[in-house]
Amino acid sequence: DILHELENETNANLFYKYVKKDVKNMGIKYPMDLFTINSKLKNNQYTSLEEFEKDIRLIFRNCYTYNNVESEVYCSGEILESIFNKKWSE
């Protein structure tokens, strides 16, 4: 499925589990990661596809907001978002 495709990408580990210390230091108000999304899926916490998409897009929004455009994290976010957009539109 789409989440596993994202998780299997080369730099997906950067988005798998956020570090609470980093979140606090960066001032991220609404942290989100692939591990949390996976847990929410397993526990049937999503009531719609839109909720799932919103959480995925929150990962990318946080990535672009809190990382330098030239950083590895930012570039990896762009790659993952491109993959997500392609798969999501299928």
PDB file with SEQRES, HELIX, SHEET and CRYST1 records, atoms N, CA, C and O in Angstrom:
SEQRES   1 A   90  ASP ILE LEU HIS GLU LEU GLU ASN GLU THR ASN ALA ASN          
SEQRES   2 A   90  LEU PHE TYR LYS TYR VAL LYS LYS ASP VAL LYS ASN MET          
SEQRES   3 A   90  GLY ILE LYS TYR PRO MET ASP LEU PHE THR ILE ASN SER          
SEQRES   4 A   90  LYS LEU LYS ASN ASN GLN TYR THR SER LEU GLU GLU PHE          
SEQRES   5 A   90  GLU LYS ASP ILE ARG LEU ILE PHE ARG ASN CYS TYR THR          
SEQRES   6 A   90  TYR ASN ASN VAL GLU SER GLU VAL TYR CYS SER GLY GLU          
SEQRES   7 A   90  ILE LEU GLU SER ILE PHE ASN LYS LYS TRP SER GLU              
HELIX    1 AA1 ILE A    2  GLU A    7  1                                   6    
HELIX    2 AA2 ALA A   12  PHE A   15  5                                   4    
HELIX    3 AA3 LYS A   20  MET A   26  1                                   7    
HELIX    4 AA4 LEU A   34  LYS A   42  1                                   9    
HELIX    5 AA5 LEU A   49  TYR A   66  1                                  18    
HELIX    6 AA6 GLU A   72  TRP A   88  1                                  17    
CRYST1    1.000    1.000    1.000  90.00  90.00  90.00 P 1           1          
ATOM      1  N   ASP A   1       0.828  -1.189   0.000  1.00  0.00           N  
ATOM      2  CA  ASP A   1       0.000   0.000   0.000  1.00  0.00           C  
ATOM      3  C   ASP A   1       0.870   1.249   0.000  1.00  0.00           C  
ATOM      4  O   ASP A   1       2.096   1.162   0.068  1.00  0.00           O  
ATOM      5  N   ILE A   2       0.239   2.388  -0.076  1.00  0.00           N  
ATOM      6  CA  ILE A   2       0.949   3.651  -0.248  1.00  0.00           C  
ATOM      7  C   ILE A   2       1.886   3.973   0.922  1.00  0.00           C  
ATOM      8  O   ILE A   2       2.983   4.489   0.708  1.00  0.00           O  
ATOM      9  N   LEU A   3       1.468   3.677   2.135  1.00  0.00           N  
ATOM     10  CA  LEU A   3       2.304   3.967   3.300  1.00  0.00           C  
ATOM     11  C   LEU A   3       3.572   3.116   3.289  1.00  0.00           C  
ATOM     12  O   LEU A   3       4.658   3.611   3.589  1.00  0.00           O  
ATOM     13  N   HIS A   4       3.434   1.850   2.945  1.00  0.00           N  
ATOM     14  CA  HIS A   4       4.613   0.983   2.897  1.00  0.00           C  
ATOM     15  C   HIS A   4       5.574   1.399   1.789  1.00  0.00           C  
ATOM     16  O   HIS A   4       6.788   1.257   1.938  1.00  0.00           O  
ATOM     17  N   GLU A   5       5.054   1.901   0.702  1.00  0.00           N  
ATOM     18  CA  GLU A   5       5.932   2.398  -0.361  1.00  0.00           C  
ATOM     19  C   GLU A   5       6.751   3.575   0.138  1.00  0.00           C  
ATOM     20  O   GLU A   5       7.944   3.673  -0.147  1.00  0.00           O  
ATOM     21  N   LEU A   6       6.115   4.464   0.878  1.00  0.00           N  
ATOM     22  CA  LEU A   6       6.845   5.601   1.434  1.00  0.00           C  
ATOM     23  C   LEU A   6       7.889   5.126   2.442  1.00  0.00           C  
ATOM     24  O   LEU A   6       9.028   5.592   2.432  1.00  0.00           O  
ATOM     25  N   GLU A   7       7.497   4.204   3.304  1.00  0.00           N  
ATOM     26  CA  GLU A   7       8.408   3.705   4.339  1.00  0.00           C  
ATOM     27  C   GLU A   7       9.616   2.987   3.748  1.00  0.00           C  
ATOM     28  O   GLU A   7      10.677   2.951   4.371  1.00  0.00           O  
ATOM     29  N   ASN A   8       9.472   2.422   2.567  1.00  0.00           N  
ATOM     30  CA  ASN A   8      10.563   1.677   1.939  1.00  0.00           C  
ATOM     31  C   ASN A   8      11.513   2.544   1.125  1.00  0.00           C  
ATOM     32  O   ASN A   8      12.512   2.046   0.608  1.00  0.00           O  
ATOM     33  N   GLU A   9      11.220   3.817   1.006  1.00  0.00           N  
ATOM     34  CA  GLU A   9      12.110   4.714   0.276  1.00  0.00           C  
ATOM     35  C   GLU A   9      13.413   4.911   1.054  1.00  0.00           C  
ATOM     36  O   GLU A   9      13.445   4.771   2.276  1.00  0.00           O  
ATOM     37  N   THR A  10      14.472   5.232   0.336  1.00  0.00           N  
ATOM     38  CA  THR A  10      15.813   5.321   0.904  1.00  0.00           C  
ATOM     39  C   THR A  10      15.895   6.198   2.150  1.00  0.00           C  
ATOM     40  O   THR A  10      16.446   5.766   3.163  1.00  0.00           O  
ATOM     41  N   ASN A  11      15.368   7.402   2.101  1.00  0.00           N  
ATOM     42  CA  ASN A  11      15.500   8.330   3.225  1.00  0.00           C  
ATOM     43  C   ASN A  11      14.240   8.436   4.078  1.00  0.00           C  
ATOM     44  O   ASN A  11      14.080   9.393   4.835  1.00  0.00           O  
ATOM     45  N   ALA A  12      13.368   7.479   3.959  1.00  0.00           N  
ATOM     46  CA  ALA A  12      12.125   7.515   4.741  1.00  0.00           C  
ATOM     47  C   ALA A  12      12.393   7.450   6.236  1.00  0.00           C  
ATOM     48  O   ALA A  12      11.578   7.909   7.037  1.00  0.00           O  
ATOM     49  N   ASN A  13      13.536   6.881   6.617  1.00  0.00           N  
ATOM     50  CA  ASN A  13      13.866   6.800   8.040  1.00  0.00           C  
ATOM     51  C   ASN A  13      13.906   8.180   8.696  1.00  0.00           C  
ATOM     52  O   ASN A  13      13.716   8.297   9.907  1.00  0.00           O  
ATOM     53  N   LEU A  14      14.149   9.211   7.913  1.00  0.00           N  
ATOM     54  CA  LEU A  14      14.153  10.575   8.448  1.00  0.00           C  
ATOM     55  C   LEU A  14      12.769  11.004   8.920  1.00  0.00           C  
ATOM     56  O   LEU A  14      12.638  11.941   9.708  1.00  0.00           O  
ATOM     57  N   PHE A  15      11.747  10.322   8.441  1.00  0.00           N  
ATOM     58  CA  PHE A  15      10.369  10.692   8.754  1.00  0.00           C  
ATOM     59  C   PHE A  15       9.632   9.600   9.525  1.00  0.00           C  
ATOM     60  O   PHE A  15       8.427   9.696   9.754  1.00  0.00           O  
ATOM     61  N   TYR A  16      10.362   8.569   9.919  1.00  0.00           N  
ATOM     62  CA  TYR A  16       9.681   7.433  10.533  1.00  0.00           C  
ATOM     63  C   TYR A  16       9.229   7.716  11.960  1.00  0.00           C  
ATOM     64  O   TYR A  16       8.102   7.380  12.326  1.00  0.00           O  
ATOM     65  N   LYS A  17      10.072   8.317  12.757  1.00  0.00           N  
ATOM     66  CA  LYS A  17       9.695   8.603  14.143  1.00  0.00           C  
ATOM     67  C   LYS A  17      10.359   9.905  14.543  1.00  0.00           C  
ATOM     68  O   LYS A  17      11.586  10.012  14.543  1.00  0.00           O  
ATOM     69  N   TYR A  18       9.546  10.895  14.885  1.00  0.00           N  
ATOM     70  CA  TYR A  18      10.141  12.162  15.293  1.00  0.00           C  
ATOM     71  C   TYR A  18      10.765  12.027  16.678  1.00  0.00           C  
ATOM     72  O   TYR A  18      10.337  11.211  17.495  1.00  0.00           O  
ATOM     73  N   VAL A  19      11.782  12.841  16.920  1.00  0.00           N  
ATOM     74  CA  VAL A  19      12.473  12.851  18.211  1.00  0.00           C  
ATOM     75  C   VAL A  19      11.887  13.992  19.033  1.00  0.00           C  
ATOM     76  O   VAL A  19      11.946  15.154  18.632  1.00  0.00           O  
ATOM     77  N   LYS A  20      11.325  13.651  20.184  1.00  0.00           N  
ATOM     78  CA  LYS A  20      10.625  14.650  20.996  1.00  0.00           C  
ATOM     79  C   LYS A  20      11.495  15.858  21.311  1.00  0.00           C  
ATOM     80  O   LYS A  20      11.008  16.988  21.312  1.00  0.00           O  
ATOM     81  N   LYS A  21      12.775  15.631  21.577  1.00  0.00           N  
ATOM     82  CA  LYS A  21      13.684  16.737  21.878  1.00  0.00           C  
ATOM     83  C   LYS A  21      13.796  17.677  20.678  1.00  0.00           C  
ATOM     84  O   LYS A  21      13.774  18.897  20.836  1.00  0.00           O  
ATOM     85  N   ASP A  22      13.915  17.105  19.480  1.00  0.00           N  
ATOM     86  CA  ASP A  22      14.014  17.922  18.268  1.00  0.00           C  
ATOM     87  C   ASP A  22      12.739  18.724  18.047  1.00  0.00           C  
ATOM     88  O   ASP A  22      12.787  19.901  17.688  1.00  0.00           O  
ATOM     89  N   VAL A  23      11.607  18.081  18.264  1.00  0.00           N  
ATOM     90  CA  VAL A  23      10.316  18.750  18.081  1.00  0.00           C  
ATOM     91  C   VAL A  23      10.212  19.940  19.022  1.00  0.00           C  
ATOM     92  O   VAL A  23       9.786  21.022  18.620  1.00  0.00           O  
ATOM     93  N   LYS A  24      10.598  19.738  20.263  1.00  0.00           N  
ATOM     94  CA  LYS A  24      10.538  20.818  21.253  1.00  0.00           C  
ATOM     95  C   LYS A  24      11.490  21.946  20.879  1.00  0.00           C  
ATOM     96  O   LYS A  24      11.113  23.117  20.920  1.00  0.00           O  
ATOM     97  N   ASN A  25      12.727  21.597  20.514  1.00  0.00           N  
ATOM     98  CA  ASN A  25      13.729  22.605  20.158  1.00  0.00           C  
ATOM     99  C   ASN A  25      13.345  23.393  18.911  1.00  0.00           C  
ATOM    100  O   ASN A  25      13.646  24.582  18.813  1.00  0.00           O  
ATOM    101  N   MET A  26      12.689  22.746  17.964  1.00  0.00           N  
ATOM    102  CA  MET A  26      12.313  23.407  16.712  1.00  0.00           C  
ATOM    103  C   MET A  26      10.976  24.125  16.824  1.00  0.00           C  
ATOM    104  O   MET A  26      10.624  24.913  15.947  1.00  0.00           O  
ATOM    105  N   GLY A  27      10.234  23.866  17.881  1.00  0.00           N  
ATOM    106  CA  GLY A  27       8.947  24.526  18.073  1.00  0.00           C  
ATOM    107  C   GLY A  27       7.848  24.006  17.166  1.00  0.00           C  
ATOM    108  O   GLY A  27       6.946  24.758  16.798  1.00  0.00           O  
ATOM    109  N   ILE A  28       7.908  22.738  16.801  1.00  0.00           N  
ATOM    110  CA  ILE A  28       6.893  22.157  15.922  1.00  0.00           C  
ATOM    111  C   ILE A  28       5.607  21.956  16.717  1.00  0.00           C  
ATOM    112  O   ILE A  28       5.573  21.178  17.670  1.00  0.00           O  
ATOM    113  N   LYS A  29       4.551  22.659  16.319  1.00  0.00           N  
ATOM    114  CA  LYS A  29       3.281  22.599  17.053  1.00  0.00           C  
ATOM    115  C   LYS A  29       2.545  21.290  16.852  1.00  0.00           C  
ATOM    116  O   LYS A  29       1.966  20.750  17.795  1.00  0.00           O  
ATOM    117  N   TYR A  30       2.561  20.778  15.638  1.00  0.00           N  
ATOM    118  CA  TYR A  30       1.792  19.576  15.304  1.00  0.00           C  
ATOM    119  C   TYR A  30       2.711  18.533  14.666  1.00  0.00           C  
ATOM    120  O   TYR A  30       2.691  18.359  13.448  1.00  0.00           O  
ATOM    121  N   PRO A  31       3.508  17.844  15.468  1.00  0.00           N  
ATOM    122  CA  PRO A  31       4.413  16.840  14.901  1.00  0.00           C  
ATOM    123  C   PRO A  31       3.648  15.648  14.332  1.00  0.00           C  
ATOM    124  O   PRO A  31       2.581  15.279  14.823  1.00  0.00           O  
ATOM    125  N   MET A  32       4.218  15.059  13.291  1.00  0.00           N  
ATOM    126  CA  MET A  32       3.620  13.864  12.689  1.00  0.00           C  
ATOM    127  C   MET A  32       4.747  13.059  12.059  1.00  0.00           C  
ATOM    128  O   MET A  32       5.725  13.625  11.573  1.00  0.00           O  
ATOM    129  N   ASP A  33       4.608  11.743  12.067  1.00  0.00           N  
ATOM    130  CA  ASP A  33       5.611  10.869  11.473  1.00  0.00           C  
ATOM    131  C   ASP A  33       4.939   9.622  10.913  1.00  0.00           C  
ATOM    132  O   ASP A  33       3.764   9.366  11.179  1.00  0.00           O  
ATOM    133  N   LEU A  34       5.689   8.853  10.141  1.00  0.00           N  
ATOM    134  CA  LEU A  34       5.149   7.655   9.499  1.00  0.00           C  
ATOM    135  C   LEU A  34       4.765   6.582  10.512  1.00  0.00           C  
ATOM    136  O   LEU A  34       3.806   5.842  10.293  1.00  0.00           O  
ATOM    137  N   PHE A  35       5.496   6.490  11.610  1.00  0.00           N  
ATOM    138  CA  PHE A  35       5.174   5.518  12.652  1.00  0.00           C  
ATOM    139  C   PHE A  35       3.798   5.806  13.251  1.00  0.00           C  
ATOM    140  O   PHE A  35       2.990   4.896  13.435  1.00  0.00           O  
ATOM    141  N   THR A  36       3.540   7.073  13.552  1.00  0.00           N  
ATOM    142  CA  THR A  36       2.249   7.468  14.124  1.00  0.00           C  
ATOM    143  C   THR A  36       1.115   7.174  13.149  1.00  0.00           C  
ATOM    144  O   THR A  36       0.067   6.664  13.546  1.00  0.00           O  
ATOM    145  N   ILE A  37       1.322   7.492  11.885  1.00  0.00           N  
ATOM    146  CA  ILE A  37       0.300   7.224  10.871  1.00  0.00           C  
ATOM    147  C   ILE A  37       0.035   5.727  10.770  1.00  0.00           C  
ATOM    148  O   ILE A  37      -1.116   5.297  10.695  1.00  0.00           O  
ATOM    149  N   ASN A  38       1.095   4.944  10.768  1.00  0.00           N  
ATOM    150  CA  ASN A  38       0.948   3.492  10.706  1.00  0.00           C  
ATOM    151  C   ASN A  38       0.159   2.976  11.913  1.00  0.00           C  
ATOM    152  O   ASN A  38      -0.710   2.117  11.767  1.00  0.00           O  
ATOM    153  N   SER A  39       0.458   3.494  13.088  1.00  0.00           N  
ATOM    154  CA  SER A  39      -0.269   3.097  14.306  1.00  0.00           C  
ATOM    155  C   SER A  39      -1.739   3.476  14.223  1.00  0.00           C  
ATOM    156  O   SER A  39      -2.615   2.700  14.604  1.00  0.00           O  
ATOM    157  N   LYS A  40      -1.999   4.680  13.720  1.00  0.00           N  
ATOM    158  CA  LYS A  40      -3.391   5.124  13.584  1.00  0.00           C  
ATOM    159  C   LYS A  40      -4.153   4.238  12.601  1.00  0.00           C  
ATOM    160  O   LYS A  40      -5.332   3.950  12.811  1.00  0.00           O  
ATOM    161  N   LEU A  41      -3.488   3.809  11.535  1.00  0.00           N  
ATOM    162  CA  LEU A  41      -4.121   2.898  10.577  1.00  0.00           C  
ATOM    163  C   LEU A  41      -4.442   1.558  11.229  1.00  0.00           C  
ATOM    164  O   LEU A  41      -5.548   1.037  11.089  1.00  0.00           O  
ATOM    165  N   LYS A  42      -3.467   1.010  11.939  1.00  0.00           N  
ATOM    166  CA  LYS A  42      -3.655  -0.294  12.585  1.00  0.00           C  
ATOM    167  C   LYS A  42      -4.767  -0.264  13.631  1.00  0.00           C  
ATOM    168  O   LYS A  42      -5.450  -1.264  13.852  1.00  0.00           O  
ATOM    169  N   ASN A  43      -4.942   0.892  14.271  1.00  0.00           N  
ATOM    170  CA  ASN A  43      -5.955   1.030  15.322  1.00  0.00           C  
ATOM    171  C   ASN A  43      -7.264   1.626  14.813  1.00  0.00           C  
ATOM    172  O   ASN A  43      -8.121   2.027  15.601  1.00  0.00           O  
ATOM    173  N   ASN A  44      -7.410   1.682  13.487  1.00  0.00           N  
ATOM    174  CA  ASN A  44      -8.638   2.200  12.860  1.00  0.00           C  
ATOM    175  C   ASN A  44      -9.038   3.581  13.377  1.00  0.00           C  
ATOM    176  O   ASN A  44     -10.212   3.841  13.638  1.00  0.00           O  
ATOM    177  N   GLN A  45      -8.055   4.456  13.520  1.00  0.00           N  
ATOM    178  CA  GLN A  45      -8.324   5.799  14.026  1.00  0.00           C  
ATOM    179  C   GLN A  45      -8.692   6.791  12.926  1.00  0.00           C  
ATOM    180  O   GLN A  45      -9.150   7.896  13.216  1.00  0.00           O  
ATOM    181  N   TYR A  46      -8.498   6.407  11.685  1.00  0.00           N  
ATOM    182  CA  TYR A  46      -8.889   7.291  10.590  1.00  0.00           C  
ATOM    183  C   TYR A  46     -10.326   6.981  10.196  1.00  0.00           C  
ATOM    184  O   TYR A  46     -10.687   5.826   9.972  1.00  0.00           O  
ATOM    185  N   THR A  47     -11.135   8.021  10.114  1.00  0.00           N  
ATOM    186  CA  THR A  47     -12.527   7.834   9.707  1.00  0.00           C  
ATOM    187  C   THR A  47     -12.738   8.162   8.237  1.00  0.00           C  
ATOM    188  O   THR A  47     -13.820   7.944   7.692  1.00  0.00           O  
ATOM    189  N   SER A  48     -11.683   8.693   7.590  1.00  0.00           N  
ATOM    190  CA  SER A  48     -11.794   9.020   6.168  1.00  0.00           C  
ATOM    191  C   SER A  48     -10.407   9.022   5.533  1.00  0.00           C  
ATOM    192  O   SER A  48      -9.390   9.106   6.220  1.00  0.00           O  
ATOM    193  N   LEU A  49     -10.392   8.930   4.220  1.00  0.00           N  
ATOM    194  CA  LEU A  49      -9.135   9.039   3.482  1.00  0.00           C  
ATOM    195  C   LEU A  49      -8.538  10.430   3.630  1.00  0.00           C  
ATOM    196  O   LEU A  49      -7.319  10.601   3.617  1.00  0.00           O  
ATOM    197  N   GLU A  50      -9.406  11.417   3.770  1.00  0.00           N  
ATOM    198  CA  GLU A  50      -8.952  12.794   3.918  1.00  0.00           C  
ATOM    199  C   GLU A  50      -8.129  12.975   5.191  1.00  0.00           C  
ATOM    200  O   GLU A  50      -7.145  13.715   5.193  1.00  0.00           O  
ATOM    201  N   GLU A  51      -8.526  12.305   6.268  1.00  0.00           N  
ATOM    202  CA  GLU A  51      -7.759  12.387   7.520  1.00  0.00           C  
ATOM    203  C   GLU A  51      -6.368  11.788   7.342  1.00  0.00           C  
ATOM    204  O   GLU A  51      -5.378  12.343   7.818  1.00  0.00           O  
ATOM    205  N   PHE A  52      -6.302  10.664   6.661  1.00  0.00           N  
ATOM    206  CA  PHE A  52      -5.016  10.030   6.369  1.00  0.00           C  
ATOM    207  C   PHE A  52      -4.150  10.970   5.533  1.00  0.00           C  
ATOM    208  O   PHE A  52      -2.983  11.195   5.852  1.00  0.00           O  
ATOM    209  N   GLU A  53      -4.721  11.510   4.471  1.00  0.00           N  
ATOM    210  CA  GLU A  53      -3.975  12.426   3.600  1.00  0.00           C  
ATOM    211  C   GLU A  53      -3.499  13.648   4.375  1.00  0.00           C  
ATOM    212  O   GLU A  53      -2.373  14.106   4.181  1.00  0.00           O  
ATOM    213  N   LYS A  54      -4.337  14.173   5.240  1.00  0.00           N  
ATOM    214  CA  LYS A  54      -3.981  15.357   6.037  1.00  0.00           C  
ATOM    215  C   LYS A  54      -2.744  15.082   6.900  1.00  0.00           C  
ATOM    216  O   LYS A  54      -1.858  15.930   6.999  1.00  0.00           O  
ATOM    217  N   ASP A  55      -2.682  13.909   7.517  1.00  0.00           N  
ATOM    218  CA  ASP A  55      -1.520  13.572   8.343  1.00  0.00           C  
ATOM    219  C   ASP A  55      -0.262  13.395   7.499  1.00  0.00           C  
ATOM    220  O   ASP A  55       0.817  13.834   7.896  1.00  0.00           O  
ATOM    221  N   ILE A  56      -0.395  12.759   6.343  1.00  0.00           N  
ATOM    222  CA  ILE A  56       0.764  12.608   5.449  1.00  0.00           C  
ATOM    223  C   ILE A  56       1.264  13.987   5.030  1.00  0.00           C  
ATOM    224  O   ILE A  56       2.464  14.257   5.072  1.00  0.00           O  
ATOM    225  N   ARG A  57       0.358  14.841   4.635  1.00  0.00           N  
ATOM    226  CA  ARG A  57       0.757  16.182   4.180  1.00  0.00           C  
ATOM    227  C   ARG A  57       1.330  17.020   5.322  1.00  0.00           C  
ATOM    228  O   ARG A  57       2.151  17.906   5.086  1.00  0.00           O  
ATOM    229  N   LEU A  58       0.910  16.750   6.548  1.00  0.00           N  
ATOM    230  CA  LEU A  58       1.470  17.442   7.710  1.00  0.00           C  
ATOM    231  C   LEU A  58       2.958  17.112   7.861  1.00  0.00           C  
ATOM    232  O   LEU A  58       3.750  17.978   8.234  1.00  0.00           O  
ATOM    233  N   ILE A  59       3.330  15.883   7.578  1.00  0.00           N  
ATOM    234  CA  ILE A  59       4.753  15.520   7.612  1.00  0.00           C  
ATOM    235  C   ILE A  59       5.537  16.417   6.660  1.00  0.00           C  
ATOM    236  O   ILE A  59       6.575  16.966   7.030  1.00  0.00           O  
ATOM    237  N   PHE A  60       5.042  16.564   5.441  1.00  0.00           N  
ATOM    238  CA  PHE A  60       5.750  17.374   4.444  1.00  0.00           C  
ATOM    239  C   PHE A  60       5.730  18.854   4.814  1.00  0.00           C  
ATOM    240  O   PHE A  60       6.737  19.544   4.657  1.00  0.00           O  
ATOM    241  N   ARG A  61       4.605  19.343   5.297  1.00  0.00           N  
ATOM    242  CA  ARG A  61       4.507  20.749   5.699  1.00  0.00           C  
ATOM    243  C   ARG A  61       5.519  21.051   6.811  1.00  0.00           C  
ATOM    244  O   ARG A  61       6.208  22.069   6.765  1.00  0.00           O  
ATOM    245  N   ASN A  62       5.604  20.175   7.796  1.00  0.00           N  
ATOM    246  CA  ASN A  62       6.588  20.361   8.865  1.00  0.00           C  
ATOM    247  C   ASN A  62       8.007  20.303   8.314  1.00  0.00           C  
ATOM    248  O   ASN A  62       8.871  21.083   8.714  1.00  0.00           O  
ATOM    249  N   CYS A  63       8.235  19.384   7.406  1.00  0.00           N  
ATOM    250  CA  CYS A  63       9.552  19.235   6.796  1.00  0.00           C  
ATOM    251  C   CYS A  63       9.993  20.540   6.140  1.00  0.00           C  
ATOM    252  O   CYS A  63      11.117  20.997   6.352  1.00  0.00           O  
ATOM    253  N   TYR A  64       9.120  21.130   5.357  1.00  0.00           N  
ATOM    254  CA  TYR A  64       9.475  22.345   4.618  1.00  0.00           C  
ATOM    255  C   TYR A  64       9.524  23.571   5.523  1.00  0.00           C  
ATOM    256  O   TYR A  64      10.290  24.500   5.267  1.00  0.00           O  
ATOM    257  N   THR A  65       8.730  23.579   6.558  1.00  0.00           N  
ATOM    258  CA  THR A  65       8.683  24.727   7.462  1.00  0.00           C  
ATOM    259  C   THR A  65       9.903  24.779   8.374  1.00  0.00           C  
ATOM    260  O   THR A  65      10.421  25.861   8.651  1.00  0.00           O  
ATOM    261  N   TYR A  66      10.362  23.633   8.839  1.00  0.00           N  
ATOM    262  CA  TYR A  66      11.379  23.597   9.887  1.00  0.00           C  
ATOM    263  C   TYR A  66      12.759  23.132   9.427  1.00  0.00           C  
ATOM    264  O   TYR A  66      13.646  22.926  10.255  1.00  0.00           O  
ATOM    265  N   ASN A  67      12.950  22.965   8.121  1.00  0.00           N  
ATOM    266  CA  ASN A  67      14.259  22.561   7.605  1.00  0.00           C  
ATOM    267  C   ASN A  67      14.690  23.480   6.475  1.00  0.00           C  
ATOM    268  O   ASN A  67      13.864  24.004   5.729  1.00  0.00           O  
ATOM    269  N   ASN A  68      15.992  23.664   6.365  1.00  0.00           N  
ATOM    270  CA  ASN A  68      16.568  24.488   5.319  1.00  0.00           C  
ATOM    271  C   ASN A  68      16.331  23.839   3.965  1.00  0.00           C  
ATOM    272  O   ASN A  68      16.411  22.618   3.830  1.00  0.00           O  
ATOM    273  N   VAL A  69      16.041  24.653   2.972  1.00  0.00           N  
ATOM    274  CA  VAL A  69      15.714  24.163   1.632  1.00  0.00           C  
ATOM    275  C   VAL A  69      16.838  23.310   1.030  1.00  0.00           C  
ATOM    276  O   VAL A  69      16.577  22.471   0.167  1.00  0.00           O  
ATOM    277  N   GLU A  70      18.063  23.511   1.469  1.00  0.00           N  
ATOM    278  CA  GLU A  70      19.194  22.756   0.927  1.00  0.00           C  
ATOM    279  C   GLU A  70      19.558  21.536   1.772  1.00  0.00           C  
ATOM    280  O   GLU A  70      20.517  20.829   1.462  1.00  0.00           O  
ATOM    281  N   SER A  71      18.805  21.291   2.827  1.00  0.00           N  
ATOM    282  CA  SER A  71      19.136  20.181   3.727  1.00  0.00           C  
ATOM    283  C   SER A  71      18.708  18.836   3.150  1.00  0.00           C  
ATOM    284  O   SER A  71      17.848  18.760   2.272  1.00  0.00           O  
ATOM    285  N   GLU A  72      19.328  17.783   3.663  1.00  0.00           N  
ATOM    286  CA  GLU A  72      18.980  16.421   3.252  1.00  0.00           C  
ATOM    287  C   GLU A  72      17.523  16.112   3.589  1.00  0.00           C  
ATOM    288  O   GLU A  72      16.820  15.471   2.808  1.00  0.00           O  
ATOM    289  N   VAL A  73      17.081  16.570   4.748  1.00  0.00           N  
ATOM    290  CA  VAL A  73      15.706  16.303   5.175  1.00  0.00           C  
ATOM    291  C   VAL A  73      14.716  16.950   4.212  1.00  0.00           C  
ATOM    292  O   VAL A  73      13.752  16.313   3.789  1.00  0.00           O  
ATOM    293  N   TYR A  74      14.950  18.202   3.869  1.00  0.00           N  
ATOM    294  CA  TYR A  74      14.059  18.931   2.960  1.00  0.00           C  
ATOM    295  C   TYR A  74      13.990  18.226   1.603  1.00  0.00           C  
ATOM    296  O   TYR A  74      12.904  17.989   1.074  1.00  0.00           O  
ATOM    297  N   CYS A  75      15.148  17.895   1.051  1.00  0.00           N  
ATOM    298  CA  CYS A  75      15.197  17.227  -0.259  1.00  0.00           C  
ATOM    299  C   CYS A  75      14.529  15.855  -0.208  1.00  0.00           C  
ATOM    300  O   CYS A  75      13.836  15.461  -1.146  1.00  0.00           O  
ATOM    301  N   SER A  76      14.738  15.138   0.879  1.00  0.00           N  
ATOM    302  CA  SER A  76      14.096  13.828   1.041  1.00  0.00           C  
ATOM    303  C   SER A  76      12.585  13.981   1.140  1.00  0.00           C  
ATOM    304  O   SER A  76      11.836  13.151   0.625  1.00  0.00           O  
ATOM    305  N   GLY A  77      12.143  15.039   1.799  1.00  0.00           N  
ATOM    306  CA  GLY A  77      10.710  15.318   1.884  1.00  0.00           C  
ATOM    307  C   GLY A  77      10.106  15.550   0.511  1.00  0.00           C  
ATOM    308  O   GLY A  77       9.008  15.076   0.217  1.00  0.00           O  
ATOM    309  N   GLU A  78      10.826  16.281  -0.326  1.00  0.00           N  
ATOM    310  CA  GLU A  78      10.334  16.525  -1.685  1.00  0.00           C  
ATOM    311  C   GLU A  78      10.192  15.223  -2.470  1.00  0.00           C  
ATOM    312  O   GLU A  78       9.219  15.030  -3.199  1.00  0.00           O  
ATOM    313  N   ILE A  79      11.161  14.344  -2.314  1.00  0.00           N  
ATOM    314  CA  ILE A  79      11.112  13.057  -3.017  1.00  0.00           C  
ATOM    315  C   ILE A  79       9.922  12.236  -2.533  1.00  0.00           C  
ATOM    316  O   ILE A  79       9.156  11.703  -3.336  1.00  0.00           O  
ATOM    317  N   LEU A  80       9.776  12.139  -1.214  1.00  0.00           N  
ATOM    318  CA  LEU A  80       8.660  11.365  -0.664  1.00  0.00           C  
ATOM    319  C   LEU A  80       7.313  11.969  -1.051  1.00  0.00           C  
ATOM    320  O   LEU A  80       6.365  11.245  -1.357  1.00  0.00           O  
ATOM    321  N   GLU A  81       7.235  13.292  -1.035  1.00  0.00           N  
ATOM    322  CA  GLU A  81       5.973  13.931  -1.406  1.00  0.00           C  
ATOM    323  C   GLU A  81       5.632  13.657  -2.864  1.00  0.00           C  
ATOM    324  O   GLU A  81       4.469  13.433  -3.199  1.00  0.00           O  
ATOM    325  N   SER A  82       6.628  13.674  -3.721  1.00  0.00           N  
ATOM    326  CA  SER A  82       6.410  13.379  -5.136  1.00  0.00           C  
ATOM    327  C   SER A  82       5.874  11.958  -5.313  1.00  0.00           C  
ATOM    328  O   SER A  82       4.949  11.731  -6.092  1.00  0.00           O  
ATOM    329  N   ILE A  83       6.454  11.015  -4.593  1.00  0.00           N  
ATOM    330  CA  ILE A  83       5.991   9.624  -4.647  1.00  0.00           C  
ATOM    331  C   ILE A  83       4.563   9.529  -4.124  1.00  0.00           C  
ATOM    332  O   ILE A  83       3.713   8.868  -4.720  1.00  0.00           O  
ATOM    333  N   PHE A  84       4.313  10.200  -3.002  1.00  0.00           N  
ATOM    334  CA  PHE A  84       2.965  10.174  -2.430  1.00  0.00           C  
ATOM    335  C   PHE A  84       1.946  10.750  -3.414  1.00  0.00           C  
ATOM    336  O   PHE A  84       0.895  10.151  -3.640  1.00  0.00           O  
ATOM    337  N   ASN A  85       2.255  11.908  -3.998  1.00  0.00           N  
ATOM    338  CA  ASN A  85       1.320  12.547  -4.928  1.00  0.00           C  
ATOM    339  C   ASN A  85       1.007  11.643  -6.116  1.00  0.00           C  
ATOM    340  O   ASN A  85      -0.140  11.551  -6.554  1.00  0.00           O  
ATOM    341  N   LYS A  86       2.034  10.982  -6.629  1.00  0.00           N  
ATOM    342  CA  LYS A  86       1.834  10.082  -7.769  1.00  0.00           C  
ATOM    343  C   LYS A  86       0.919   8.924  -7.379  1.00  0.00           C  
ATOM    344  O   LYS A  86      -0.039   8.617  -8.089  1.00  0.00           O  
ATOM    345  N   LYS A  87       1.214   8.286  -6.257  1.00  0.00           N  
ATOM    346  CA  LYS A  87       0.416   7.137  -5.809  1.00  0.00           C  
ATOM    347  C   LYS A  87      -0.991   7.551  -5.391  1.00  0.00           C  
ATOM    348  O   LYS A  87      -1.954   6.827  -5.645  1.00  0.00           O  
ATOM    349  N   TRP A  88      -1.111   8.703  -4.755  1.00  0.00           N  
ATOM    350  CA  TRP A  88      -2.407   9.172  -4.254  1.00  0.00           C  
ATOM    351  C   TRP A  88      -3.368   9.464  -5.398  1.00  0.00           C  
ATOM    352  O   TRP A  88      -4.579   9.291  -5.262  1.00  0.00           O  
ATOM    353  N   SER A  89      -2.820   9.909  -6.529  1.00  0.00           N  
ATOM    354  CA  SER A  89      -3.681  10.256  -7.666  1.00  0.00           C  
ATOM    355  C   SER A  89      -4.074   9.038  -8.502  1.00  0.00           C  
ATOM    356  O   SER A  89      -4.908   9.152  -9.400  1.00  0.00           O  
ATOM    357  N   GLU A  90      -3.489   7.884  -8.221  1.00  0.00           N  
ATOM    358  CA  GLU A  90      -3.796   6.673  -9.000  1.00  0.00           C  
ATOM    359  C   GLU A  90      -5.154   6.107  -8.647  1.00  0.00           C  
ATOM    360  O   GLU A  90      -5.565   5.092  -9.210  1.00  0.00           O  
TER     361      GLU A  90                                                      
END                                                                             
